[in-house]
Amino acid sequence: MEQDKFAHHVPIKLRILSGNLRGQTISVSNPKFRLGAADDCDLRFEEDHEVEPHHAELVEENCEIYLRRASPEARLAVNQQEIDEIILRDRDLISLGFSGPRIRLRLPPDKFLHCKPIMEICRDCIDIVKLADAPVYRKAGMVMSREYSPVPPV
């Protein structure tokens, strides 16, 4: 039996802090969620002139929640930093436009217990390379081939 590739999807919450939907909390239950003013968006801000028809999308990939700009004209920021794409964390503040809607992302405390987030994997690889007692050219190969255990010998 083929396993559903989204079987482990973790619902996230979006708290709308400003805009025409202010005060609402939205549960995101599918792995791709579109934000904008268009009729086919999952979260519609139809009365805000700063929101593009297809402004941004939330996508769950590789055990991370990504926020991506969906239109080149869309102004998109997270924690007051303009972005094209970013991996979101609990309590991040999403801004659609300069003075458009503000949205607070909330993740459950046990987010993605079924997998290891890619950023954590990268940090582990960096630590493995730092601990390796081998020439630099061998270290990357050791990590990729699993020749090196991250636990140093006692």
Backbone hydrogen bonds in HBPLUS format (Angstrom, degrees):
<---DONOR---> <-ACCEPTOR-->    atom                        ^
c    i                          cat <-CA-CA->   ^        H-A-AA   ^      H-
h    n   atom  resd res      DA  || num        DHA   H-A  angle D-A-AA Bond
n    s   type  num  typ     dist DA aas  dist angle  dist       angle   num
A0007-ALA N   A0004-ASP O   3.15 MM   3  5.17 157.8  2.20 116.6 114.7     1
A0009-HIS N   A0006-PHE O   3.12 MM   3  5.36 167.4  2.14 118.0 118.6     2
A0012-ILE N   A0028-VAL O   3.23 MM  16  5.25 143.6  2.37 135.8 142.7     3
A0028-VAL N   A0012-ILE O   2.80 MM  16  5.25 170.9  1.81 156.5 159.7     4
A0013-LYS N   A0106-ARG O   2.95 MM  93  5.03 176.4  1.95 155.7 156.5     5
A0106-ARG N   A0013-LYS O   2.84 MM  93  5.03 155.4  1.90 158.1 156.4     6
A0014-LEU N   A0026-ILE O   2.78 MM  12  5.03 156.6  1.83 149.3 157.2     7
A0026-ILE N   A0014-LEU O   2.80 MM  12  5.03 164.5  1.83 149.2 151.9     8
A0015-ARG N   A0104-ARG O   2.87 MM  89  5.00 171.4  1.88 149.1 151.5     9
A0104-ARG N   A0015-ARG O   2.83 MM  89  5.00 165.6  1.85 145.8 148.9    10
A0016-ILE N   A0024-GLN O   2.90 MM   8  5.48 169.3  1.91 170.4 173.4    11
A0023-GLY N   A0016-ILE O   2.89 MM   7  5.63 163.5  1.91 152.5 149.5    12
A0017-LEU N   A0102-ARG O   2.77 MM  85  5.27 159.3  1.82 151.8 156.4    13
A0022-ARG N   A0019-GLY O   3.11 MM   3  5.34 161.0  2.14 120.5 119.9    14
A0024-GLN N   A0021-LEU O   3.13 MM   3  5.98 157.3  2.18 150.4 153.2    15
A0060-GLU N   A0031-PRO O   2.79 MM  29  4.97 158.4  1.84 147.8 151.6    16
A0033-PHE N   A0058-LEU O   2.81 MM  25  5.02 157.9  1.86 151.4 156.8    17
A0058-LEU N   A0033-PHE O   2.73 MM  25  5.02 162.6  1.76 152.4 156.2    18
A0042-ASP N   A0034-ARG O   2.93 MM   8  5.15 126.2  2.23 120.3 135.0    19
A0043-LEU N   A0034-ARG O   3.02 MM   9  6.41 151.5  2.11 160.9 167.2    20
A0035-LEU N   A0056-ALA O   2.78 MM  21  5.19 175.3  1.78 155.0 153.6    21
A0055-HIS N   A0035-LEU O   2.97 MM  20  5.77 131.3  2.21 135.5 149.8    22
A0056-ALA N   A0035-LEU O   3.08 MM  21  5.19 165.7  2.10 141.0 144.4    23
A0036-GLY N   A0043-LEU O   3.11 MM   7  6.52 158.7  2.16 167.8 169.1    24
A0045-PHE N   A0036-GLY O   2.84 MM   9  5.88 152.0  1.92 136.0 145.3    25
A0037-ALA N   A0052-GLU O   3.00 MM  15  5.94 142.3  2.15 127.2 135.5    26
A0037-ALA N   A0053-PRO O   3.09 MM  16  4.27 120.1  2.47  93.1 109.2    27
A0038-ALA N   A0053-PRO O   2.98 MM  15  4.41 161.1  2.01 124.8 120.2    28
A0041-CYS N   A0038-ALA O   3.20 MM   3  5.62 166.6  2.22 116.4 118.2    29
A0051-VAL N   A0048-ASP O   3.28 MM   3  5.70 162.2  2.31 112.0 117.3    30
A0070-ALA N   A0055-HIS O   2.86 MM  15  5.12 173.9  1.87 125.5 124.5    31
A0057-GLU N   A0068-ARG O   2.93 MM  11  5.39 147.4  2.04 146.8 156.4    32
A0068-ARG N   A0057-GLU O   2.93 MM  11  5.39 160.0  1.97 153.0 159.6    33
A0059-VAL N   A0066-TYR O   2.89 MM   7  5.14 157.9  1.94 143.7 150.5    34
A0066-TYR N   A0059-VAL O   2.79 MM   7  5.14 177.8  1.79 155.9 155.6    35
A0061-GLU N   A0064-GLU O   2.99 MM   3  5.46 151.8  2.07 150.6 158.6    36
A0064-GLU N   A0061-GLU O   2.87 MM   3  5.46 146.3  1.98 122.2 132.0    37
A0088-LEU N   A0065-ILE O   2.73 MM  23  5.56 167.8  1.74 170.6 174.8    38
A0067-LEU N   A0086-ILE O   2.88 MM  19  5.44 156.4  1.93 157.4 165.4    39
A0086-ILE N   A0067-LEU O   2.99 MM  19  5.44 143.0  2.13 144.9 155.9    40
A0069-ARG N   A0084-ASP O   2.74 MM  15  5.13 157.8  1.78 159.7 157.6    41
A0074-ALA N   A0071-SER O   3.07 MM   3  5.26 147.2  2.18 105.9 115.6    42
A0097-GLY N   A0075-ARG O   2.79 MM  22  4.60 140.1  1.95 131.4 138.1    43
A0083-ILE N   A0076-LEU O   2.88 MM   7  5.88 162.4  1.91 149.0 152.1    44
A0077-ALA N   A0095-SER O   3.05 MM  18  5.02 156.4  2.11 144.5 148.8    45
A0095-SER N   A0077-ALA O   2.80 MM  18  5.02 161.4  1.84 149.3 149.8    46
A0078-VAL N   A0081-GLN O   2.97 MM   3  5.34 156.4  2.03 141.7 141.4    47
A0081-GLN N   A0078-VAL O   3.05 MM   3  5.34 155.0  2.12 109.6 117.3    48
A0079-ASN N   A0093-LEU O   2.76 MM  14  5.00 160.3  1.80 145.6 151.4    49
A0092-ASP N   A0089-ARG O   3.15 MM   3  5.74 153.2  2.22 142.5 139.8    50
A0091-ARG N   A0105-LEU O   2.77 MM  14  5.13 144.3  1.89 147.7 154.4    51
A0105-LEU N   A0092-ASP O   2.99 MM  13  5.46 167.5  2.01 160.4 164.4    52
A0094-ILE N   A0103-ILE O   2.73 MM   9  4.99 168.7  1.74 162.9 161.0    53
A0103-ILE N   A0094-ILE O   2.80 MM   9  4.99 159.4  1.84 148.9 154.8    54
A0096-LEU N   A0101-PRO O   3.01 MM   5  5.49 170.7  2.02 164.4 167.5    55
A0111-LYS N   A0108-PRO O   3.09 MM   3  5.34 138.6  2.27 127.1 123.1    56
A0115-CYS N   A0112-PHE O   3.26 MM   3  5.68 170.4  2.27 113.2 116.1    57
A0120-GLU N   A0117-PRO O   3.00 MM   3  5.38 125.2  2.31 106.8 120.6    58
A0121-ILE N   A0117-PRO O   3.10 MM   4  6.49 152.2  2.18 149.3 157.9    59
A0122-CYS N   A0118-ILE O   2.93 MM   4  6.23 157.0  1.98 150.2 155.9    60
A0123-ARG N   A0119-MET O   2.99 MM   4  6.24 157.4  2.04 144.2 149.9    61
A0124-ASP N   A0120-GLU O   2.95 MM   4  6.18 155.9  2.01 147.1 153.6    62
A0125-CYS N   A0121-ILE O   2.95 MM   4  6.24 155.2  2.01 148.7 155.5    63
A0126-ILE N   A0122-CYS O   2.96 MM   4  6.25 157.4  2.02 151.0 156.7    64
A0127-ASP N   A0123-ARG O   3.02 MM   4  6.27 159.2  2.06 147.5 153.0    65
A0128-ILE N   A0124-ASP O   2.90 MM   4  6.17 152.9  1.97 148.6 156.5    66
A0129-VAL N   A0125-CYS O   2.99 MM   4  6.24 162.1  2.02 151.5 155.4    67
A0130-LYS N   A0126-ILE O   2.94 MM   4  6.20 156.9  1.99 149.6 156.4    68
A0131-LEU N   A0127-ASP O   2.99 MM   4  6.17 148.5  2.09 146.0 153.8    69
A0132-ALA N   A0128-ILE O   2.99 MM   4  6.07 131.0  2.23 144.0 157.0    70
A0138-ARG N   A0135-PRO O   2.94 MM   3  5.51 145.8  2.06 116.1 126.0    71
A0139-LYS N   A0136-VAL O   3.15 MM   3  5.29 135.2  2.36 102.9 114.7    72
A0142-MET N   A0138-ARG O   2.96 MM   4  6.17 145.8  2.08 149.8 160.4    73
A0142-MET N   A0139-LYS O   3.10 MM   3  5.05 119.8  2.48  93.5 108.7    74
A0143-VAL N   A0139-LYS O   3.08 MM   4  6.42 155.1  2.14 153.2 158.7    75
A0144-MET N   A0140-ALA O   3.04 MM   4  6.30 168.3  2.06 154.4 157.3    76
A0145-SER N   A0141-GLY O   2.92 MM   4  5.96 150.9  2.01 144.3 151.8    77
A0146-ARG N   A0142-MET O   2.99 MM   4  5.76 112.9  2.45 135.2 148.3    78
A0147-GLU N   A0142-MET O   3.11 MM   5  5.02 137.5  2.30 138.2 145.4    79
A0146-ARG N   A0143-VAL O   3.37 MM   3  5.19 154.1  2.44  97.0 104.4    80
